[in-house]
Every structure is written in structure tokens, then in C-alpha cells.
């Protein structure tokens, strides 16, 4: 009897593999990689069947779901819960047999296309609704297509404010130039007026247009706070999803009244070689546990999650910052010990990955997030009273092409979360901040602390679309947070706030060190207000409007600025408020290459030092190798080295990335620095 029981234990511990194939059958066991000769058993066909099969495996047995190449279509998210957990010795893994060739797809193919006399194509829409998400996105041969808009290039401009219908609710319209907004559109309920505010954007449904007064009113206000949702004179907007503007190559339009979808082909596209896919779900994978029963010991390897959608509701949409009301295509909540490795999340309606409240020990590595409707990765809740997220590591990942639907999305957003790390990533080609850390305005309670942002490369940030942003944006008290060894360049805002390192309201207890920041439209470093931050051993170069900025003077020490190199070729050294003594500067090197005298606002060097500032600092050429080409390595004879500057091993921003970055079509008219 004892020997028999030992044999059962040995068998129970033998790993189990459940095979999945697009040519499989959910009535089969999944224990075979291909169908047997009699076709009575083989791989299962669906992710749901694989999940349910693994649930029947003994908890002490390691189990792997192995997916064969193919496209696995979903119209609703695959949901995993506590019953899908593994253990440290018997994990549950979902693995692509060929990484990059297993695609979990949230879209449906559109067929039945015909050519119209004007050269555009048309297909019936009715079969796509079926109670599912009627997405506002279309992908043509794997490329996000754009909808027709006015103007076709650039932006329209607000002429003037108009009084809000209800002042307590905020602005709900503006005055426009002649014919910029029309009183009559085909399918007027589908037209969107997209307005760009300081650091966010709103998508507005039209309620009424007065052509005589040249005013437009929307179904709801953008936001209650005037500074957040105001339509300022000169503010930018687009009128999108307009039938009357349809016709440029690559544009599509859903004609609701006719029950069809139309598309104008690009050069080389034919009905035979063109595939159309429209997303029918916002989320593809949702893993949810509870504090009492978390989901744990799951791994996902080599999978691609593609094409999720987003649809604007009848009242329009606006979120006050970072677009974090948008869900992740892949989401984890109430989890422990999760691995996401070599995965891809692409062509989303919202964020790529969401690691929500009460998640711990989540490792995201060697993965790619591209063509993102909002942002790349969200970590943590917004509510300071929620269970914080801890010990999430994002390493060696690429987040490229974010903000394609919601311009205020963030490449990596960290909210009420602690002990998280973002390391060795490429964060590029986005219309708002690359990293945002902290979610408490001012000095109130915050659960964000001891987060580390190090060794990342951030470029093409902002692109002149929004304002008030930084490549690294920090918010609230967060002791132990470190921003270290990052390379940041080409940061551009629309009219203000294209900063490199930005400690916003209440940022306190943060260390920013060993970073290279260059080619920023505004200052390389800006502190709005905060307490006891340390800014040391950084290079700030080629700021346009200024090199350093400080906004609010307070009764405590704002920051210590020490051991840095500040290097530029035009414009002032400082911007903002430097009139008090609530900051400390020492052992810095300043150099301006155009030969103009260096001043600290209206003060020369002697007067500035006479205030007790920049002790042991100098004005001297630091002797970079080729700074104009992005090579900021120091010559051995650099005076900065003699002063104690520590050279840091950063990536040469001119070199090719370790893997090809995806090319993501632009969504907005952009301005490059």
C-alpha cells in the first residue's frame, strides 16, 4: 500500500503539457501536440478550453499551456482567477511554441469589400455589431488607419471662449473661425471635436452649432476646473470622423446611416492583398484575485496580444491626467509571483499592461509594447487607501508609439505603489511623459515610495502635442525613490513644460542622479515645488528656453543641486523663481558655447556666488567629445573630473537599439524639436 501511494505521488509531480492549436478541437484532451491517426484526440482549439483543462490538473503538478503558431481570436477577455494559480514548485505557464507567432487577437476580419466608382472601397458593417464593442479603430494590413478630419494637416484654432452653459460644470464650447465647424454633417452624432488642453485632451460630441455666431456647444463640459478644460483663444482642435473630409489614401469612415464602412486605398493596395480587422474587445487577458485568495505563480512567455479597441460614448470623454481610466489589454489584479517574458502587446485601444491594486512580485521582462491607444504599462492604483502595488519590475522592455488615441497616455505610469523598478527600457515616440511616478498632489498621504527608474533611454517625448510634461514626471512625497542613469533626449511640449526631469507638486525625498538629459524644449530639470530632493552628478545640455527651472519658493529646502554639468548653446541659464535661499547649489560646472556671458537670471557669476550659492562650482568647458552628436563622454582632461564628477556608463543614444523598434504611424500633427 505504501509503495502504491509513493507511485501516485511521483506521477502527480510529473509536469503536464496542454497543447493548443488553431486546428485543434475543444473536445480533445490537449495532451497531444497534433491529432492522432484516428483524429479522436489531439490539441484543444481555444484558450478557454486550455484553461479549463489545466484546472483539472492536480495543484502539486507543474502545468504548461503550450500554444502552437496561429491567431487565437477573442471577443471577450480570457479570465483567470485563484483556481488557475500554481505554486513555487508547480507553476502554471502559458508559453508560445514559437515566440512572436502566437497571436491572441481581439479583432474580427471585415470581408465583402467592393470598389466604388470614385475608387474607394465599401463593405457592409451590420455583421460587425452583434452586441460587441463597435470600436473606433480599424487596422489595415496591420497598420492603424486614420479617420477623416478637418483640417487634413495641422490644427484648427479656437477663436475665443464662450460662457459655459453651467459655470459650475465647466466650459462646454468655443467660438471658431469661418467654416471650421459646420452646422450640418452627415451622421452628426458620430463627429468628434478633439481639443488639446494643457496636459490632456478631450473628445467632444457636438450638441449644437450656431453658424451665425460661429459657436459650437458640446454634450458635456470638458472638465469642471477652468484651467484643466478651458478652450483658450488659440487653443488647438481637430474635427474628426467627418464624412465630408473623407477621401485621402489610408482613411476610413463608418457610414452609420448607410450601414457600411468605407476606405480609400493606399498606393499598392488591392482588394486581393489587403486585410481589414476591427477590434471587438478592450481587454484580452484579465487575471484577478482577492486579498484572501490572490492569483499566484503564473507565467506568460512569448505571446503576442494584439488589436484591442476603444469606442467613444455618446457624451464624449476626458480624463484629467495620464488617461489612466483606460484599461490594459492585459491586466493583473490581486496577484503574486507573476512573470511576463518576451511578450508583445500591440495595437491597443487603451494601455498595454495594467498591474493593478494588491499586486506583488510581478516581473515584466524583454517585452515590447507598441502602437498604444493610451500608454504602455500602468502600475498600482490611484486611491491612496487601496492596497498598494509592490515589487513590480519592468526590465529590458520597449514601449514605443504611445498616445495614439489618448494623447495624454504614459509609457510607464506608477501610482500608489512602492518598491517597483523600471530598468533598462527604451521608452520612445510618445505624446506625453515617458515615466510618471506618484499620484498625490502636494504633501498629502502617499503610498508611492522606494521606486527606482534607472538605466532607461527616453526619446521623442511630447512631440509638441501637449504641455506640462517631463520625460520623468514625479508627483507627491515619495522617500526612497531614485531616478538614476537614464538617457533622455528630444523632449518637446506644445507651448510650455517640455522638461527632462520634472518634480511636480509636492515631490519630496527623491534622488535624481547620473542622468544625461539633452535637447529639451524647456529646462532639463524643473521643480514646481517639493522638499529635500537631491539632484546630483547629472548632465543637463541644450535646453532651449532655459537649462534649469524652479517655480515655487517655500519655507523649507526645495532641493540640493550638486556635482552637475550644465552645458548649452543659447538662451538663459535659469527660469522661474530663484530669488530666495530655499535651495542649495554646489560643485557644479556651467558652460555656454556661444560665447555669451553666463548669467543667473539678472545676476552675474560673482553676485550669484555672493549669495552663498555654487560654492566650489566653476564656469569651464567640460570637454565633452562630440556633444552636438549626442556623445557626452568626457575627455581625460575635463575640469569636471577634477571637481569629482563621476562618469556614468550610459548608452550612446546614436547607436542602434538592441532589437529593431517597431515603426508606429503618427496619430497627431507633431512638432519635432
DRENTOR-513226 format. One record per residue (C-alpha): x, y, z. Coordinates in steps of 0.25 Angstrom, whole numbers, plus 5000, padded with zeros to 4 digits. Layout:
XYZ ...
This chain:
500050005000 501150105004 501950074990 500650094982 500450234989 501850274986 501650234972 500450334971 501250444977 502350424967 501350424956 500650544961 501950624961 502250594946 501950724938 500750734929 500650804916 499350844910 499550874895 498650974887 498550994872 497651074863 497350934856 497050864869 495750824876 495250864889 494650724891 496050664891 496950654903 498050744899 499150644903 499650624889 500350734880 499550684868 498350604865 498550454866 498350364853 496950344856 496650484860 496050454873 497050534881 498050644880 498150794884 497050874888 496650994880 496351104890 496951174901 495751154910 495751004907 497251004911 496951084924 495850984928 496750864925 497850924933 496950944945 496750794946 498250764947 498650744962 499150864969 500450794972 500750774957 501450874949 500650904936 500950974923 499951024913 500751014900 500151094888 500551064874 500651174864 499451244859 498351344862 497451324874 496251414873 495551464885 494351554886 494451554901 495551544911 496151414916 495951424931 496851354941 496551344955 497151284968 496751144963 497751164952 498951184961 500151104962 501151084973 502651114975 502950964971 501750944962 501551074954 500551094943 501151154930 500551194917 501651184906 501751214891 502451094884 502951204874 503051334881 502451444872 501651354864 500551324875 499551444874 498451464883 497551554875 496351644879 495851674865 495051624854 495251624839 494451704830 494051644817 493151674806 493851794800 493551854787 494051964779 493252094777 493352184764 494152284772 495252184775 494952164789 494552034795 493251994803 492751874811 491551844820 491651884834 490451814840 491051684843 492151744852 491251804863 490551674869 490551744883 492051754883 492951874884 492751964872 494252014872 494652144867 495952074861 496252004848 497551924845 497851914830 498951814827 499451824841 499451974841 498552074849 497752144839 497352294842 495952354841 495652474832 495752604839 495752754838 496752814835 497452704828 498852754832 499152834845 498152884855 496952984855 497053094866 496053134876 495653284873 495053314887 494453254899 492953264901 492253264914 491953124919 490553074920 490753034934 491953114940 491953004952 492152894942 493252964933 493453004918 492552934908 492853004895 493653114888 493653214876 494253164863 494753224850 493853234838 493453094833 494453024843 493252954849 491952924841 490552934845 490152804837 490952684836 490652544830 490452454843 490652574852 490552484865 491852424860 492652544859 493752574869 494352704873 495752674879 496252784887 497652794893 497752854906 499052874914 499352734918 498152654914 497152654902 495652644901 494752574891 493452644890 492152614883 491452734877 490152774883 489952904875 490552994865 490253134863 490753174849 490453324850 491153334864 492153234860 492053154873 491953014876 491452944888 491752804893 490852704900 491652714913 492752804918 494252764917 494452784932 493952864943 495352924946 495553044937 497053024936 496852884932 495752884922 495753024917 495653054902 496653174901 496853264889 497853204880 497653064886 497752954876 496652854872 496252754861 494852714855 494952564853 494152454847 493552544837 492952494824 493152624817 494652614819 494752464814 495652424802 497152434806 497852304804 497852214816 496652284822 495452204827 494052244831 492852174837 491552224830 490552194840 489352244832 489752154820 490152034829 491552024822 492952044825 493852124814 495352124812 496252194802 497352104798 498852144798 499752124787 499951974784 498751924792 497751844785 496551764789 497351634788 498551684796 497851764807 497351714821 496351794829 496251764844 495351834854 495551814869 494351764877 494851764891 495651854900 496351744908 496951614904 497451554917 496951584932 497551514944 496851554957 497051504971 496651554985 497451594997 496951465003 497151384990 498251444981 498551384968 500051334968 501151264961 500751294947 501651314935 501351364921 502451354911 502651384896 501151424894 500651544885 499351614890 498851694878 497751794874 496851834885 495851954883 495252074889 493952144886 493552284890 492252284897 491052384893 491552484903 492952494899 494152474908 495252544916 496152494928 496952594936 498352534935 499052424929 497852354923 497852244934 496452224933 496752144921 496851994923 498051904920 497951804908 498551704919 498251734933 498751674947 498051704960 498151634973 499351554969 500651494974 501951444967 501551474952 502451464940 502251534927 503451504918 503751524903 502351564901 501751674891 500551764893 500251844881 499151924874 498351954887 497152044890 497652074904 498852034912 499651914908 499851854922 499151884935 499751834948 498651884958 498451884973 498951784982 499951724972 501351684977 502551624971 502151634956 503351624947 503251684932 504451664924 504951664910 503551704905 503051804894 501851904895 501551974883 500552054875 499752084888 498452154889 498752214903 500052174909 500952054911 500952004926 500152044938 500652004952 499852024964 498452084968 498152234969 497452224982 498452244994 497552165002 497552044993 498451924995 499751974989 500551904978 501951864981 503151794975 502851804961 504051804952 504051854937 505351824931 505951814917 504551854910 504251944899 503052044900 502952114886 501852194880 500852224891 499752324892 499152294878 497752304883 497852374896 499052474895 499252484910 499652334912 500952304919 501952204915 502152154929 501152204940 501452174955 500352214964 500152184979 501152074978 502552044985 503851974983 503651964968 504751974957 504752014943 506151974937 506851964924 505652004916 505452084903 504252184904 504052264891 503152324882 502052374891 501252504892 501352514908 502252474919 503152354918 503052314933 502152374943 502352334957 501452374969 499952414970 499752504981 499752654978 500552734989 500952685003 499752595006 499752445009 500452364998 500752214997 501852234986 503252214991 504552144988 504252134973 505552124964 505552174950 506952144945 507752114932 506652154922 506652224909 505552324907 505452404894 504452474884 503552504897 502452604895 502652634881 501952774882 500552714885 500352744899 500952834910 501352824925 502152694924 503452634926 504152514921 504152474936 503052534944 502952524959 501852554968 501652554983 502452514995 503252384991 504452365000 505452264995 505052284980 506252294971 506452334957 507752294952 508652264940 507552304929 507852364916 506752464912 506752544899 505752614889 504752654899 503752754893 502452824898 501352904891 501553034898 502153004912 502752894920 503652814911 504552774923 505452654925 505352634940 504152694946 503852694961 502452744961 501552774973 502052724986 503152634980 504052614992 505052514997 505552484983 506952464977 507252494963 508652454959 509552414948 508552444937 508852504923 507752604919 507952684906 507152754895 505952794903 505052904899 504952954913 505952924925 506652794926 506252804941 504952874947 504452864961 503052924963 503052904978 503552804987 504452774999 505852715001 506152664987 507552634983 508052664968 509452614967 510452574956 509552594944 509852654931 508752754926 509052804912 508452884901 507152934907 506453034898 505653134907 506553104920 507453004926 506852994940 505553044945 504953064959 503553104961 503153124975 503953174987 503553115000 504053125015 504852995014 505952945005 505452914991 506652834986 508152814986 508752834973 510152784973 511252724965 510552744952 510952794938 510052894931 510452914916 509752994906 509853084893 508753184895 507753244904 507753274919 508253184930 507053194939 505553214938 504553234949 504753274964 506153274969 506153394978 506153334991 507153234998 506253114999 507153034990 508652994991 509552984979 511052944980 512152874972 511552894958 512152924945 511453024935 511853054921 511153134909 511753104896 511253224888 512253324896 511153404902 511353434917 510653334927 509653404936 508753344947 507553424943 507953564945 509253534953 510653514949 511553404954 512153484965 510753534970 510153394969 511353334978 511253454987 509853394991 510553274996 510253194984 511053094976 512253084985 513353014979 512653024965 513253074953 513053134939 513853044930 513752954917 513552814922 514152764909 513152664904 513552584892 512452624882 511252674889 510652724877 510552584872 510052534886 511352484891 511552534904 512752454909 513752544916 515252564912 516252514922 516652664924 515252704927 515152804939 513852734943 514652614946 515652684955 514452744962 513952604965 512952574954 512752424953 512652384939 511452284937 511352174927 510152214918 509752164905 510152254893 508852304888 509352294874 509552144873 508452054868 507551984879 507851844883 506651804875 505851874864 504851974869 503451964862 503052074853 501752134858 500952224849 500652364855 499352404860 499452554863 500152664856 501452674863 502652774864 504052724866 505052804874 
